[in-house]
Amino acid sequence: MATFGVEYVDEFSNVRAAGVISGGGQDLSCPYYIGRWFGGTLKDAGHTWKEFHVNLGVAEHDMRDVPSGGNDRADSVDLWFIITHGNYANGQLSLLFDTKKEDFFGRSKDWHFGDTCNLEWLWIYGCHSINGDNILEHLGIFKGLHLICGSYGDMYDSWTIDEVGEDTANNLLCGHPVSESWLDGVSDWWVSNHPMVISVETKDTFNDGDPDYSTTVIGSDHLWGEGVVRADIPPNKQFWMQAFYDDGGIYG
């Protein structure tokens, strides 16, 4: 069975008071439901909810390893799910936090996941968390990490998506691959979310440009205890990267 952590920020009063971004940070309504219903669903199925932090209990150093000045919380579990504002610019993702322990922003160039042979799946519900035009910019994050599940565009705060955490958890528990569970789970009938998943893969699965997706990480990796889990791919075995994405919704 898997261990997992959930963090979310839905109040940004300190960000607004500090004036660190133009227009301030808009408070969110959905993270409470997404994070708690996701975690509760997996916990009820027997998976271990190891980390849970909200608002001022969440800081950017949770996603940095100890040599980089962080506390390695994210790399202490199999699946890490964070919900907050995101923005991709200048070759990296910035996530917004409401406490400035070192910085209000967590920057993806500081992340190196899976180097403890633990974190397999990084989930980010936040806008523009993946550069869909150049997924190679994310390569440095993968030190044994299997998948990044995020978005290539907007991810909305709407009453219609409160259940997406529960939906993605149920997808995992029904034996769907992690990538499919994310793409289907956070898609919505009303708002047009833009989920995306990226992976690193081995030379064996490239198959001269005709990949066998039944053996790739992105095509067949499952949550521990719910199906096949592919082996970590260390940097010296990484040969190519792959992305899956989805879209939908009436609005946006």
C-alpha positions as CSV (number, residue, x, y, z in Angstrom):
1,M,0.0,0.0,0.0
2,A,1.0,3.6,-0.5
3,T,2.0,6.5,1.7
4,F,0.9,9.9,0.7
5,G,0.9,13.5,1.7
6,V,-1.6,16.4,1.1
7,E,-0.9,20.1,1.4
8,Y,-3.1,23.0,0.4
9,V,-3.2,26.8,0.7
10,D,-6.6,28.5,0.3
11,E,-6.0,31.7,2.2
12,F,-3.4,34.3,1.0
13,S,-3.8,37.3,3.4
14,N,-0.1,37.5,4.1
15,V,0.7,37.5,0.4
16,R,-1.7,40.4,-0.1
17,A,-0.4,42.3,2.8
18,A,3.2,41.9,1.5
19,G,2.2,43.0,-2.0
20,V,4.5,40.3,-3.5
21,I,2.3,39.8,-6.6
22,S,0.3,42.3,-8.7
23,G,-3.3,42.2,-7.7
24,G,-2.6,40.1,-4.6
25,G,-3.4,36.4,-4.1
26,Q,-7.0,35.4,-4.5
27,D,-8.4,33.1,-1.8
28,L,-9.7,29.7,-3.0
29,S,-12.7,27.7,-2.1
30,C,-11.9,24.3,-3.6
31,P,-8.7,23.1,-1.9
32,Y,-10.4,22.2,1.4
33,Y,-12.7,19.7,-0.4
34,I,-10.2,18.5,-3.0
35,G,-7.5,17.7,-0.5
36,R,-9.5,16.3,2.3
37,W,-11.8,14.2,0.2
38,F,-8.8,12.8,-1.7
39,G,-7.0,11.9,1.4
40,G,-10.0,10.5,3.2
41,T,-10.9,8.2,0.3
42,L,-7.4,6.7,0.1
43,K,-7.1,6.4,3.9
44,D,-10.5,4.6,4.1
45,A,-9.1,2.1,1.5
46,G,-6.1,1.3,3.7
47,H,-3.4,3.6,2.3
48,T,-1.3,5.6,4.8
49,W,-2.0,9.4,5.1
50,K,1.4,10.4,6.4
51,E,1.5,14.1,5.9
52,F,-1.2,16.7,6.0
53,H,-0.6,20.5,6.2
54,V,-2.7,23.5,5.4
55,N,-2.3,27.3,5.0
56,L,0.4,28.6,7.4
57,G,1.5,25.0,8.0
58,V,2.6,24.8,4.4
59,A,5.9,26.3,3.2
60,E,8.0,26.2,0.1
61,H,10.8,24.3,1.9
62,D,8.5,21.2,2.1
63,M,9.4,20.6,-1.5
64,R,13.1,21.0,-1.2
65,D,15.5,18.3,-0.1
66,V,17.8,18.7,3.0
67,P,21.0,19.5,1.0
68,S,19.0,22.4,-0.6
69,G,17.8,23.7,2.7
70,G,14.4,22.0,2.8
71,N,12.8,19.5,5.0
72,D,12.1,16.8,2.4
73,R,8.5,16.3,3.4
74,A,7.4,15.8,-0.2
75,D,10.1,13.2,-0.8
76,S,9.1,11.2,2.3
77,V,6.0,9.7,0.8
78,D,5.0,7.8,-2.4
79,L,2.5,10.4,-3.6
80,W,2.6,14.1,-2.8
81,F,-0.5,16.2,-3.6
82,I,-0.3,20.0,-3.3
83,I,-3.0,22.5,-4.1
84,T,-2.3,26.2,-4.5
85,H,-1.8,28.9,-7.1
86,G,0.8,28.2,-9.8
87,N,2.4,29.9,-12.7
88,Y,5.0,28.8,-15.2
89,A,7.5,31.4,-16.5
90,N,11.2,31.8,-17.2
91,G,11.8,28.0,-17.4
92,Q,10.3,27.0,-14.1
93,L,7.1,26.6,-12.1
94,S,6.4,28.9,-9.2
95,L,3.9,27.8,-6.5
96,L,2.5,30.4,-4.1
97,F,2.6,30.0,-0.3
98,D,1.2,32.3,2.4
99,T,4.1,32.1,4.7
100,K,7.6,33.5,4.0
101,K,9.8,31.1,5.9
102,E,12.4,31.5,3.1
103,D,10.2,32.7,0.2
104,F,6.5,33.1,-0.7
105,F,7.3,31.1,-3.8
106,G,8.4,27.5,-4.3
107,R,10.4,27.2,-7.5
108,S,10.7,24.0,-9.4
109,K,14.3,24.4,-10.3
110,D,15.0,23.7,-6.6
111,W,13.2,20.4,-6.7
112,H,14.9,17.0,-7.1
113,F,12.3,14.2,-6.4
114,G,12.9,10.5,-6.1
115,D,16.5,10.8,-5.1
116,T,15.6,9.1,-1.8
117,C,14.0,6.3,-3.8
118,N,10.7,7.3,-2.3
119,L,8.5,9.8,-4.1
120,E,6.9,8.3,-7.2
121,W,4.1,10.7,-8.0
122,L,4.0,14.5,-7.7
123,W,0.4,15.9,-8.1
124,I,-0.1,19.6,-8.4
125,Y,-3.6,21.2,-8.6
126,G,-2.6,24.7,-9.7
127,C,-2.6,26.7,-12.9
128,H,0.2,26.3,-15.4
129,S,2.2,23.8,-13.5
130,I,3.7,22.1,-16.6
131,N,5.2,23.7,-19.6
132,G,3.4,21.7,-22.3
133,D,5.4,23.3,-25.1
134,N,8.7,22.0,-23.7
135,I,8.5,19.2,-21.2
136,L,12.2,18.8,-21.3
137,E,12.4,21.8,-19.0
138,H,11.1,19.4,-16.2
139,L,13.8,16.8,-16.6
140,G,15.9,18.0,-13.7
141,I,13.1,17.3,-11.3
142,F,13.2,13.5,-12.1
143,K,15.8,11.7,-9.9
144,G,13.7,8.6,-9.6
145,L,10.3,10.3,-9.7
146,H,7.8,8.5,-12.0
147,L,5.2,11.1,-13.0
148,I,4.3,14.8,-12.6
149,C,0.6,15.3,-12.7
150,G,-0.3,18.9,-13.2
151,S,-1.7,21.3,-15.8
152,Y,-0.6,22.9,-19.1
153,G,-3.1,25.8,-18.5
154,D,-5.7,27.0,-16.1
155,M,-7.1,24.9,-13.3
156,Y,-10.2,26.5,-11.9
157,D,-11.6,27.2,-8.5
158,S,-15.3,26.3,-8.9
159,W,-18.0,24.5,-6.9
160,T,-18.2,22.0,-9.8
161,I,-14.7,20.7,-9.1
162,D,-14.9,20.2,-5.3
163,E,-15.2,16.4,-5.8
164,V,-12.1,16.0,-8.1
165,G,-9.9,14.8,-5.3
166,E,-12.3,12.1,-4.4
167,D,-12.8,11.3,-8.1
168,T,-9.1,10.8,-8.7
169,A,-8.7,8.7,-5.6
170,N,-11.5,6.5,-6.7
171,N,-9.9,6.1,-10.1
172,L,-6.7,4.9,-8.4
173,L,-8.6,2.5,-6.2
174,C,-10.4,1.1,-9.3
175,G,-7.1,0.0,-10.8
176,H,-6.7,2.8,-13.3
177,P,-3.1,4.0,-14.1
178,V,-2.0,7.1,-12.2
179,S,-1.9,9.1,-15.4
180,E,-5.4,8.2,-16.4
181,S,-6.7,8.7,-12.9
182,W,-5.4,12.3,-12.9
183,L,-6.6,13.2,-16.4
184,D,-10.1,11.9,-15.9
185,G,-10.4,12.8,-12.2
186,V,-9.6,16.6,-12.5
187,S,-11.5,17.1,-15.8
188,D,-14.8,18.8,-15.4
189,W,-18.1,19.1,-17.3
190,W,-18.3,22.9,-16.6
191,V,-14.9,24.6,-16.3
192,S,-12.2,23.8,-18.8
193,N,-9.4,22.5,-16.6
194,H,-6.2,21.5,-18.5
195,P,-4.7,18.4,-16.8
196,M,-1.4,17.1,-18.1
197,V,1.0,14.3,-17.0
198,I,4.7,13.9,-17.9
199,S,7.1,11.1,-17.4
200,V,10.7,10.0,-18.1
201,E,11.1,6.6,-19.8
202,T,13.8,4.1,-20.7
203,K,15.3,3.3,-24.1
204,D,13.6,-0.1,-24.1
205,T,10.1,1.5,-24.3
206,F,10.9,4.0,-27.0
207,N,10.8,1.2,-29.7
208,D,12.3,3.4,-32.4
209,G,9.7,6.1,-32.1
210,D,6.7,3.7,-31.8
211,P,6.3,3.4,-28.0
212,D,4.8,0.4,-26.4
213,Y,2.6,2.3,-23.9
214,S,1.6,-0.9,-22.1
215,T,5.1,-1.0,-20.7
216,T,5.8,2.7,-20.2
217,V,5.6,4.5,-16.9
218,I,3.0,7.0,-18.1
219,G,0.9,4.3,-19.7
220,S,0.9,1.6,-17.0
221,D,2.1,2.9,-13.6
222,H,-0.4,2.3,-10.8
223,L,-0.6,3.3,-7.1
224,W,1.1,0.8,-4.8
225,G,-1.4,-1.9,-4.0
226,E,-3.7,-1.1,-6.9
227,G,-1.8,-2.6,-9.9
228,V,1.6,-2.7,-11.6
229,V,4.2,-0.1,-10.3
230,R,7.1,0.5,-12.7
231,A,10.6,0.7,-11.4
232,D,12.3,4.0,-10.7
233,I,14.3,5.3,-13.6
234,P,17.5,7.0,-12.4
235,P,19.0,9.8,-14.5
236,N,21.5,7.5,-16.2
237,K,18.7,5.3,-17.6
238,Q,16.4,8.1,-18.8
239,F,16.1,8.1,-22.6
240,W,13.0,10.0,-23.5
241,M,10.0,11.9,-22.0
242,Q,6.3,11.6,-22.7
243,A,3.2,13.7,-22.0
244,F,-0.5,13.0,-21.9
245,Y,-3.1,15.7,-21.6
246,D,-6.8,16.3,-21.6
247,D,-9.3,19.2,-21.9
248,G,-13.0,19.8,-21.7
249,G,-15.7,21.8,-20.0
250,I,-18.1,24.3,-21.3
251,Y,-16.6,27.4,-19.6
252,G,-13.1,28.7,-20.0
